[in-house]
């Protein structure tokens, strides 16, 4: 009679890293970045891990794990965090080094072709564009933003022979 243990697959043959971790066992760099942004916002507000945990129904240890990237933050929890910390969900992903996203195990690079021209943008151009948009969004004065927008359009039109 065959032994029941022999019917079980050898776990070493199909060894996978735990959910959301790199093959090395390290936390996903995106989770580490999100955790760092969580810690930054919490400390800027002068809020303790205990107080944040209490507002979310969590222990301070769970908040610590989120901040280290040791535990992943689900979508609903991220939504709750954004509400308690008074930031948009996108805040947690801002200022992420593009190389961090590239290290994520499930990273899929979207088609980088420009929809108008069909030409591919290289990663340097994409990075420049993201940095420009982020810098623009940090300008607090609407009039200054508008003037910068108008200047950019004028320069772009002139460079493309539209002006």
Backbone as ProteinMPNN parsed JSONL, in Angstrom:
{"seq_chain_A": "XXXXXXXXXXXXXXXXXXXXXXXXXXXXXXXXXXXXXXXXXXXXXXXXXXXXXXXXXXXXXXXXXXXXXXXXXXXXXXXXXXXXXXXXXXXXXXXXXXXXXXXXXXXXXXXXXXXXXXXXXXXXXXXXXXXXXXXXXXXXXXXXXXXXXXXXXXXXXXXXXXX", "coords_chain_A": {"N_chain_A": [[0.851, -1.192, 0.0], [0.569, 2.185, -0.853], [2.24, 4.857, 0.709], [0.748, 7.639, 2.294], [2.15, 10.052, 2.481], [3.789, 10.041, 0.292], [2.198, 10.853, -1.778], [2.012, 13.547, -1.629], [3.141, 16.615, -3.006], [6.585, 17.542, -3.348], [7.588, 20.159, -1.467], [9.881, 21.675, -1.806], [10.446, 21.546, -4.469], [8.627, 23.226, -5.753], [9.061, 25.689, -4.607], [8.08, 28.841, -3.51], [8.302, 32.353, -3.03], [6.936, 33.967, -0.133], [3.694, 35.549, -0.375], [3.822, 38.587, -2.1], [6.466, 39.108, -1.616], [9.948, 39.336, -2.519], [11.891, 36.916, -4.397], [14.11, 36.53, -2.776], [13.072, 36.718, -0.299], [12.846, 39.151, 0.823], [10.914, 42.135, 1.581], [8.548, 43.428, -0.814], [9.714, 46.066, -2.8], [7.932, 48.142, -3.464], [6.001, 47.959, -1.471], [7.601, 48.632, 0.697], [8.189, 51.282, 0.055], [5.594, 52.437, 0.148], [5.074, 52.018, 2.844], [7.047, 53.65, 3.965], [6.136, 56.159, 3.16], [3.767, 56.216, 4.578], [4.767, 56.255, 7.23], [6.149, 58.723, 7.106], [4.034, 60.594, 6.705], [2.504, 60.129, 9.013], [4.303, 60.887, 11.042], [4.723, 63.557, 10.341], [2.284, 64.587, 11.025], [2.475, 64.387, 13.696], [1.57, 62.14, 14.968], [1.282, 59.234, 16.925], [2.255, 55.747, 16.584], [0.575, 54.175, 18.07], [-1.737, 55.784, 18.316], [-2.533, 56.033, 15.632], [-2.975, 53.341, 15.064], [-5.109, 52.835, 16.842], [-7.083, 54.444, 15.701], [-7.636, 52.998, 13.47], [-8.337, 50.553, 14.365], [-6.279, 48.771, 14.896], [-3.259, 47.186, 16.167], [-0.322, 48.813, 17.513], [1.869, 47.411, 16.715], [1.108, 46.259, 14.296], [0.916, 48.553, 12.735], [3.616, 49.263, 12.739], [4.655, 47.124, 11.238], [3.431, 47.606, 8.77], [4.672, 50.05, 8.18], [7.317, 49.301, 7.825], [7.098, 47.784, 5.618], [6.872, 45.137, 5.92], [4.445, 43.851, 6.2], [1.846, 43.694, 3.845], [-0.269, 46.295, 2.621], [-3.622, 46.271, 2.216], [-6.132, 47.231, -0.248], [-8.519, 48.35, 0.881], [-7.634, 48.988, 3.424], [-5.635, 50.813, 2.788], [-7.23, 52.831, 1.791], [-8.603, 53.535, 4.146], [-6.409, 54.456, 5.652], [-5.675, 56.669, 4.125], [-7.825, 58.342, 4.606], [-7.739, 58.736, 7.431], [-5.231, 59.929, 7.66], [-5.562, 62.106, 6.112], [-4.896, 62.409, 3.318], [-4.698, 61.923, -0.252], [-5.131, 58.666, -1.753], [-3.201, 58.285, -3.694], [-1.028, 59.625, -2.654], [0.59, 57.839, -1.238], [2.091, 56.631, -3.152], [3.541, 58.559, -4.356], [6.562, 60.221, -5.406], [8.007, 57.922, -5.822], [10.822, 56.157, -6.706], [11.459, 55.344, -10.035], [12.908, 53.013, -10.443], [12.249, 51.458, -8.272], [9.645, 50.503, -8.745], [10.264, 48.885, -10.914], [11.528, 46.78, -9.662], [9.553, 45.321, -8.506], [8.016, 42.172, -8.236], [5.805, 41.563, -9.845], [5.801, 43.428, -11.782], [4.671, 45.091, -14.59], [5.378, 46.613, -17.501], [3.658, 49.212, -18.976], [2.488, 49.788, -22.352], [4.569, 52.001, -23.961], [4.184, 53.671, -26.049], [3.529, 56.739, -27.641], [0.29, 57.925, -27.798], [-0.55, 59.713, -29.786], [1.494, 59.954, -31.723], [2.509, 57.402, -31.986], [5.084, 56.787, -31.471], [7.675, 55.309, -29.508], [8.441, 56.129, -26.154], [11.45, 56.645, -24.423], [12.777, 55.38, -21.277], [14.006, 57.471, -19.906], [12.766, 59.797, -20.847], [10.152, 59.281, -20.0], [10.546, 59.31, -17.236], [11.414, 61.951, -16.884], [9.067, 63.284, -17.635], [7.273, 62.434, -15.629], [8.569, 63.538, -13.384], [8.406, 66.248, -14.019], [5.611, 66.672, -14.0], [5.051, 66.054, -11.32], [6.532, 68.065, -10.021], [5.213, 70.324, -11.001], [2.658, 69.958, -9.874], [3.225, 70.478, -7.247], [3.386, 73.197, -7.017], [2.011, 75.772, -5.292], [0.452, 78.058, -5.932], [-2.244, 78.869, -7.969], [-2.207, 80.765, -10.085], [0.502, 80.952, -10.765], [0.984, 78.324, -11.556], [-0.677, 78.268, -13.822], [0.579, 80.179, -15.475], [3.011, 78.906, -15.916], [2.1, 76.659, -17.285], [1.03, 77.898, -19.591], [3.417, 78.99, -20.643], [4.841, 76.634, -21.18], [3.19, 75.452, -23.14], [3.451, 77.399, -25.155], [6.197, 77.236, -25.754], [6.327, 74.577, -26.612], [4.574, 74.605, -28.807], [5.984, 76.403, -30.469], [8.327, 74.941, -30.903], [7.345, 72.865, -32.405], [6.481, 74.052, -34.682], [3.963, 75.098, -34.606], [3.425, 77.576, -33.731]], "CA_chain_A": [[0.0, 0.0, 0.0], [1.381, 3.397, -0.958], [2.207, 5.729, 1.885], [0.067, 8.906, 1.972], [3.115, 11.14, 2.365], [4.378, 10.019, -1.041], [1.309, 11.503, -2.731], [2.145, 14.996, -1.475], [4.26, 17.163, -3.788], [7.74, 18.023, -2.588], [7.479, 21.623, -1.399], [11.117, 22.317, -2.256], [10.432, 21.624, -5.929], [7.821, 24.366, -6.183], [9.201, 26.721, -3.574], [7.793, 30.207, -3.933], [8.429, 33.296, -1.932], [5.626, 34.329, 0.404], [2.951, 36.544, -1.15], [4.251, 39.97, -2.067], [7.892, 39.242, -1.308], [10.877, 38.99, -3.581], [12.403, 35.556, -4.222], [15.083, 36.512, -1.681], [12.347, 36.792, 0.966], [12.758, 40.558, 1.23], [9.63, 42.749, 1.22], [8.439, 44.069, -2.112], [10.139, 47.465, -2.685], [6.781, 49.044, -3.524], [5.425, 47.933, -0.126], [8.519, 49.389, 1.559], [7.978, 52.702, -0.265], [4.288, 52.828, 0.69], [5.255, 52.072, 4.293], [7.839, 54.842, 4.298], [5.25, 57.309, 2.994], [2.862, 56.148, 5.731], [5.527, 56.727, 8.397], [6.406, 60.152, 6.914], [2.812, 61.371, 6.951], [2.135, 59.979, 10.421], [5.203, 61.697, 11.868], [4.458, 64.97, 10.039], [1.082, 64.956, 11.771], [2.738, 64.24, 15.123], [0.712, 61.056, 15.431], [2.009, 58.03, 17.334], [1.777, 54.499, 15.99], [-0.552, 53.733, 18.893], [-2.922, 56.573, 17.974], [-2.958, 55.64, 14.289], [-3.538, 52.002, 15.194], [-6.415, 52.939, 17.5], [-8.033, 55.031, 14.747], [-7.934, 51.991, 12.444], [-8.655, 49.271, 15.0], [-5.083, 47.936, 14.775], [-2.239, 47.354, 17.191], [0.807, 49.606, 17.025], [2.79, 46.488, 16.048], [0.675, 46.139, 12.906], [1.323, 49.801, 12.084], [5.067, 49.131, 12.526], [4.877, 46.2, 10.115], [3.072, 48.339, 7.551], [5.673, 51.087, 7.918], [8.549, 48.637, 7.364], [6.824, 47.033, 4.396], [6.872, 43.718, 6.261], [3.088, 43.407, 5.872], [1.254, 44.454, 2.748], [-1.465, 47.069, 2.954], [-4.698, 46.025, 1.257], [-6.769, 48.421, -0.823], [-9.451, 48.984, 1.818], [-6.837, 49.553, 4.515], [-4.995, 52.001, 2.229], [-8.289, 53.833, 1.745], [-8.787, 53.99, 5.53], [-5.222, 55.242, 6.017], [-5.732, 57.971, 3.44], [-8.838, 59.144, 5.299], [-7.253, 59.099, 8.763], [-4.06, 60.8, 7.52], [-5.997, 63.247, 5.303], [-4.153, 62.488, 2.063], [-5.281, 61.033, -1.264], [-4.469, 57.359, -1.842], [-2.02, 58.453, -4.551], [0.076, 60.129, -1.838], [1.459, 56.746, -0.807], [2.913, 56.208, -4.286], [4.278, 59.711, -4.877], [8.013, 60.285, -5.245], [8.605, 56.593, -5.914], [11.865, 56.025, -7.711], [11.002, 54.399, -11.06], [13.6, 51.737, -10.285], [11.542, 50.684, -7.247], [8.563, 49.796, -9.427], [10.87, 47.857, -11.76], [11.937, 45.656, -8.828], [8.375, 44.587, -8.058], [7.955, 40.903, -8.974], [4.708, 41.512, -10.808], [5.867, 44.663, -12.564], [4.38, 45.004, -16.017], [5.543, 47.943, -18.087], [2.635, 49.49, -19.981], [2.964, 50.222, -23.655], [5.056, 53.372, -23.81], [4.022, 54.421, -27.29], [2.746, 57.963, -27.574], [-0.953, 57.643, -28.536], [-0.722, 60.604, -30.935], [2.5, 59.732, -32.755], [2.862, 55.995, -32.096], [6.503, 56.621, -31.178], [7.988, 54.865, -28.152], [9.216, 57.011, -25.291], [12.407, 55.88, -23.628], [12.519, 55.516, -19.843], [14.462, 58.783, -19.439], [11.706, 60.747, -21.166], [9.035, 58.998, -19.096], [10.941, 59.767, -15.907], [11.373, 63.415, -16.948], [7.666, 63.691, -17.664], [6.729, 62.239, -14.283], [9.169, 64.528, -12.484], [7.841, 67.55, -14.374], [4.23, 66.725, -13.508], [5.098, 66.117, -9.852], [6.994, 69.407, -9.629], [4.118, 71.236, -11.338], [1.57, 69.78, -8.893], [3.653, 71.004, -5.943], [3.312, 74.666, -7.035], [0.761, 76.048, -4.574], [-0.31, 79.178, -6.486], [-2.889, 78.557, -9.25], [-1.774, 81.702, -11.144], [1.856, 80.568, -11.173], [0.823, 77.087, -12.333], [-1.256, 78.605, -15.129], [1.602, 80.858, -16.287], [3.967, 77.872, -16.328], [1.403, 75.875, -18.297], [0.999, 78.698, -20.818], [4.782, 79.05, -21.16], [5.172, 75.311, -21.726], [2.447, 75.308, -24.396], [4.055, 78.305, -26.138], [7.481, 76.653, -26.169], [6.038, 73.353, -27.349], [4.024, 74.99, -30.111], [7.062, 76.999, -31.264], [9.263, 73.886, -31.296], [6.685, 71.999, -33.379], [6.05, 74.849, -35.818], [2.543, 75.459, -34.498], [3.26, 78.916, -33.182]], "C_chain_A": [[0.879, 1.232, 0.0], [1.197, 4.241, 0.285], [1.641, 7.082, 1.489], [1.044, 10.054, 1.77], [3.722, 11.196, 0.974], [3.491, 10.721, -2.067], [1.377, 13.033, -2.643], [3.308, 15.507, -2.31], [5.368, 17.638, -2.854], [7.729, 19.538, -2.622], [8.752, 22.317, -1.878], [11.158, 22.431, -3.77], [9.707, 22.871, -6.417], [7.909, 25.505, -5.182], [8.951, 28.091, -4.179], [8.015, 31.107, -2.74], [7.036, 33.609, -1.412], [5.014, 35.477, -0.392], [3.522, 37.945, -0.974], [5.723, 40.17, -1.77], [8.718, 38.866, -2.533], [11.338, 37.551, -3.371], [13.416, 35.438, -3.072], [14.4, 36.512, -0.314], [12.195, 38.211, 1.482], [11.386, 41.118, 0.843], [9.686, 43.381, -0.164], [8.824, 45.545, -1.951], [8.99, 48.472, -2.751], [6.123, 49.105, -2.141], [6.292, 48.72, 0.849], [8.332, 50.881, 1.321], [6.659, 53.194, 0.328], [4.384, 52.952, 2.209], [6.034, 53.299, 4.735], [6.993, 56.109, 4.171], [4.23, 57.375, 4.14], [3.55, 56.716, 6.97], [5.778, 58.232, 8.303], [5.163, 60.972, 7.25], [2.399, 61.313, 8.422], [3.0, 60.869, 11.3], [5.012, 63.189, 11.595], [3.232, 65.477, 10.793], [1.291, 64.87, 13.288], [1.915, 63.133, 15.754], [1.571, 59.842, 15.795], [1.461, 56.811, 16.597], [0.562, 53.979, 16.758], [-1.835, 54.462, 18.505], [-3.451, 56.217, 16.589], [-3.61, 54.263, 14.339], [-4.929, 52.034, 15.798], [-7.467, 53.483, 16.537], [-8.479, 54.007, 13.7], [-8.36, 50.65, 13.03], [-7.519, 48.266, 14.89], [-4.188, 48.115, 15.988], [-1.122, 48.217, 16.632], [1.818, 48.707, 16.325], [2.418, 46.308, 14.572], [1.056, 47.393, 12.125], [2.82, 49.75, 11.794], [5.357, 48.241, 11.33], [4.51, 46.848, 8.782], [4.169, 49.329, 7.192], [6.995, 50.497, 7.425], [8.359, 47.935, 6.026], [6.801, 45.544, 4.65], [5.516, 43.086, 5.987], [2.534, 44.316, 4.792], [-0.009, 45.156, 3.209], [-2.492, 46.841, 1.847], [-5.356, 47.325, 0.813], [-7.7, 49.113, 0.177], [-8.709, 49.617, 2.989], [-6.128, 50.82, 4.031], [-6.001, 53.149, 2.156], [-8.508, 54.413, 3.14], [-7.619, 54.867, 5.976], [-5.271, 56.623, 5.379], [-6.732, 58.89, 4.125], [-8.326, 59.638, 6.647], [-6.102, 60.103, 8.667], [-4.34, 62.015, 6.623], [-5.107, 63.479, 4.08], [-4.881, 61.624, 1.032], [-4.511, 59.707, -1.292], [-3.186, 57.469, -2.66], [-0.805, 58.946, -3.774], [1.08, 59.03, -1.517], [2.4, 56.277, -1.922], [3.737, 57.35, -4.873], [5.759, 59.59, -4.563], [8.672, 58.913, -5.247], [9.636, 56.587, -7.034], [11.384, 55.017, -8.756], [11.686, 53.036, -10.952], [12.92, 50.85, -9.242], [10.429, 49.87, -7.903], [9.116, 48.672, -10.293], [11.29, 46.629, -10.967], [10.762, 44.82, -8.343], [8.236, 43.313, -8.88], [6.868, 40.853, -10.037], [4.67, 42.759, -11.683], [5.588, 44.356, -14.034], [4.471, 46.409, -16.56], [4.463, 48.156, -19.14], [3.274, 49.893, -21.305], [3.345, 51.691, -23.567], [4.914, 54.188, -25.09], [3.133, 55.629, -27.067], [1.483, 57.732, -28.399], [-1.139, 58.51, -29.775], [0.228, 60.265, -32.072], [2.818, 58.265, -32.982], [4.325, 55.724, -31.792], [6.698, 56.193, -29.73], [8.786, 55.929, -27.424], [10.234, 56.149, -24.56], [12.173, 56.182, -22.15], [12.972, 56.866, -19.297], [13.392, 59.834, -19.683], [10.51, 60.534, -20.248], [9.332, 59.529, -17.694], [10.889, 61.295, -15.839], [9.94, 63.93, -16.893], [7.037, 63.559, -16.284], [7.271, 63.275, -13.311], [8.609, 65.922, -12.745], [6.427, 67.695, -13.829], [4.213, 66.818, -11.981], [5.526, 67.502, -9.363], [5.892, 70.434, -9.873], [3.01, 71.17, -10.286], [1.943, 70.316, -7.513], [3.644, 72.527, -5.886], [1.975, 75.058, -6.408], [-0.126, 77.118, -5.213], [-0.918, 78.834, -7.842], [-2.434, 79.475, -10.387], [-0.385, 81.332, -11.658], [1.793, 79.287, -12.011], [0.307, 77.397, -13.733], [-0.227, 79.271, -16.038], [2.642, 79.854, -16.786], [3.362, 76.994, -17.424], [1.402, 76.622, -19.633], [2.384, 78.788, -21.462], [5.165, 77.724, -21.825], [4.467, 75.088, -23.058], [3.066, 76.176, -25.493], [5.356, 77.727, -26.662], [7.27, 75.399, -27.014], [5.511, 73.661, -28.745], [5.105, 75.561, -31.018], [8.025, 75.917, -31.764], [8.676, 72.979, -32.374], [6.139, 72.758, -34.58], [4.584, 75.234, -35.791], [2.348, 76.906, -34.077], [3.732, 79.92, -34.101]], "O_chain_A": [[1.835, 1.314, 0.772], [0.099, 4.318, 0.837], [2.015, 7.622, 0.448], [0.785, 10.944, 0.961], [4.126, 12.265, 0.515], [3.978, 11.142, -3.116], [0.843, 13.726, -3.509], [4.369, 14.883, -2.32], [5.118, 18.074, -1.73], [7.849, 20.138, -3.69], [8.684, 23.464, -2.32], [11.829, 23.312, -4.307], [10.129, 23.5, -7.388], [6.925, 26.206, -4.944], [9.52, 28.455, -5.208], [7.927, 30.678, -1.589], [6.061, 33.529, -2.158], [5.726, 36.274, -1.004], [3.686, 38.429, 0.146], [6.181, 41.31, -1.681], [8.252, 38.18, -3.443], [11.189, 37.015, -2.273], [13.558, 34.373, -2.471], [15.058, 36.33, 0.711], [11.495, 38.448, 2.466], [10.763, 40.64, -0.105], [10.744, 43.812, -0.621], [8.312, 46.211, -1.052], [9.076, 49.544, -2.153], [5.73, 50.181, -1.689], [5.771, 49.401, 1.733], [8.315, 51.664, 2.271], [6.618, 54.258, 0.946], [3.837, 53.887, 2.792], [5.718, 53.913, 5.754], [7.119, 57.026, 4.983], [3.879, 58.458, 4.608], [2.987, 57.554, 7.673], [5.64, 58.945, 9.297], [5.245, 61.941, 8.004], [1.995, 62.321, 9.002], [2.491, 61.533, 12.203], [5.125, 64.002, 12.512], [3.155, 66.652, 11.153], [0.408, 65.231, 14.066], [1.599, 63.187, 16.942], [2.48, 59.474, 15.051], [0.353, 56.837, 16.06], [-0.362, 53.415, 16.17], [-2.893, 53.845, 18.378], [-4.661, 56.11, 16.387], [-4.66, 54.04, 13.736], [-5.831, 51.342, 15.325], [-8.614, 53.036, 16.552], [-9.557, 54.129, 13.119], [-8.702, 49.723, 12.295], [-7.752, 47.06, 14.803], [-4.337, 49.073, 16.747], [-0.983, 48.344, 15.415], [2.547, 49.164, 15.445], [3.291, 46.216, 13.709], [1.475, 47.299, 10.971], [3.251, 50.153, 10.713], [6.207, 48.565, 10.501], [5.203, 46.657, 7.782], [4.554, 49.436, 6.028], [7.715, 51.153, 6.673], [9.328, 47.54, 5.378], [6.718, 44.757, 3.707], [5.438, 41.924, 5.587], [2.721, 45.533, 4.815], [-0.726, 44.665, 4.08], [-2.255, 47.179, 0.687], [-5.16, 48.378, 1.419], [-7.669, 50.337, 0.302], [-9.113, 50.667, 3.488], [-6.03, 51.795, 4.777], [-5.66, 54.3, 2.427], [-8.589, 55.63, 3.306], [-7.824, 55.904, 6.606], [-4.948, 57.624, 6.018], [-6.503, 60.097, 4.213], [-8.46, 60.818, 6.972], [-6.002, 61.017, 9.486], [-3.46, 62.847, 6.404], [-4.631, 64.589, 3.839], [-5.601, 60.696, 1.4], [-3.349, 59.659, -0.887], [-2.192, 56.813, -2.346], [0.33, 58.711, -4.19], [2.287, 59.268, -1.523], [3.394, 55.602, -1.654], [4.539, 57.136, -5.782], [6.158, 58.948, -3.591], [9.778, 58.756, -4.73], [9.344, 56.968, -8.167], [10.94, 53.93, -8.388], [11.104, 52.019, -11.329], [13.006, 49.625, -9.321], [10.294, 48.675, -7.638], [8.497, 47.613, -10.395], [11.401, 45.542, -11.535], [10.958, 43.722, -7.822], [8.329, 43.365, -10.106], [7.019, 40.151, -11.037], [3.633, 43.101, -12.252], [6.201, 43.47, -14.628], [3.733, 47.298, -16.134], [4.357, 47.378, -20.088], [4.44, 50.284, -21.363], [2.542, 52.526, -23.15], [5.469, 55.281, -25.194], [2.11, 55.548, -26.386], [1.576, 57.381, -29.576], [-1.811, 58.097, -30.72], [-0.16, 60.281, -33.24], [3.337, 57.901, -34.038], [4.77, 54.578, -31.843], [5.986, 56.649, -28.835], [9.686, 56.55, -27.989], [9.915, 55.042, -24.126], [11.458, 57.125, -21.81], [12.395, 57.362, -18.33], [13.137, 60.673, -18.819], [9.917, 61.5, -19.768], [8.467, 60.124, -17.051], [10.389, 61.866, -14.869], [9.643, 64.895, -16.189], [6.347, 64.468, -15.822], [6.521, 63.828, -12.506], [8.366, 66.686, -11.811], [6.084, 68.731, -13.258], [3.434, 67.587, -11.418], [4.956, 68.041, -8.415], [5.666, 71.313, -9.042], [2.489, 72.2, -9.859], [1.062, 70.579, -6.695], [3.871, 73.1, -4.821], [0.919, 74.712, -6.938], [-1.345, 77.08, -5.044], [-0.181, 78.536, -8.781], [-2.289, 79.025, -11.524], [-0.131, 81.395, -12.861], [2.458, 79.175, -13.04], [0.804, 76.849, -14.717], [-0.161, 78.97, -17.23], [3.098, 79.935, -17.926], [4.046, 76.632, -18.382], [1.731, 76.051, -20.673], [2.512, 78.677, -22.681], [5.746, 77.713, -22.91], [5.076, 74.589, -24.005], [3.192, 75.734, -26.635], [5.598, 77.723, -27.869], [7.959, 75.191, -28.013], [5.938, 73.063, -29.733], [5.145, 75.243, -32.207], [8.484, 75.967, -32.905], [9.414, 72.391, -33.165], [5.422, 72.191, -35.403], [4.019, 75.644, -36.806], [1.223, 77.406, -34.07], [3.669, 81.112, -33.799]]}, "name": "protein", "num_of_chains": 1, "seq": "XXXXXXXXXXXXXXXXXXXXXXXXXXXXXXXXXXXXXXXXXXXXXXXXXXXXXXXXXXXXXXXXXXXXXXXXXXXXXXXXXXXXXXXXXXXXXXXXXXXXXXXXXXXXXXXXXXXXXXXXXXXXXXXXXXXXXXXXXXXXXXXXXXXXXXXXXXXXXXXXXXX"}
